[in-house]
C-alpha cells in the first residue's frame, strides 16, 4: 500500500531530477538513481486517491473502483 501522497512523490521526484542535473557526472550514469527516478515516475503516473470505493456488507472491506485495490 502506498503511504506517500502524490505531492510527496512529486517532491521526491523533483529532488532526484535536481540532483541529477547538479551532479550529472555522477548520478546520470548511476543505475540505482535512474531506477529510483523511473519508479517514482511510475508511482506518480499510477497514483490513485481511492475515492470511488465499493463496500462489501458482510465484511469491513472496500475495493477501489478505479485501481481495484482492496482496502481493509
N, C-alpha and C positions, 0 to 999 in steps of 0.2 A: 504494500500500500504506500502511496506517495505521501510523505509527510511535509513536503515543501509546497508553498503556494506558487502560483505562476509568477508572481512578482519576484519571489526569492530565486526561482530558477533563472529569470531574466537577469537579475543582479549577478549571479554566479557566472552566467554566460558572458556578460559584459566584462567582468573581471578577467576571465580567461582570454577573451579577444584582445583586451587592452594589454595584458601581459605578453601575449603572443606578438603584438606589434612592437612593444617596448623592448623585448628580449628576443627578437626574431632569430638571431643567430643561434640561440639555444633551443627555444620552445617550438619553432616551426618544424623542426626535424624530430621532435620527441613523439614517438608513437603513443605514449601514455597520455600526453596532453591532447593530442589530436583525437584520441579515442574518447577522452572525457568531454571535449568540446562537442563531438558528434553525438554523444549520449545525452548531453544537456539539450542539444537542438531537437533530438527526437522526443525527449520528455516534454519540452515546450510545445512542440507540434501536436503531440497526442494528449495534452493536458485536458482533464475533464473535471468539471466542478461537481458532478453527480447531482445535478438539480432535479432531474426527472427520475424519480425513484418509484419502483414497483414494490409495494408492501405485500408480504405474504401473511395472511391471517393467523395461521396456526403457530407460526414461529416468528421470532423477532429478527427477521432477515429482510433486507432491502436489496433490490437489484437495480443498478443504474440502467435506464432505458437507452442511454447513448453508448456507453462502453461495455455494458453488461457485467461490470464488476459487482461482486456480491459483498455487501456491507453488513456486518453483524452488529 
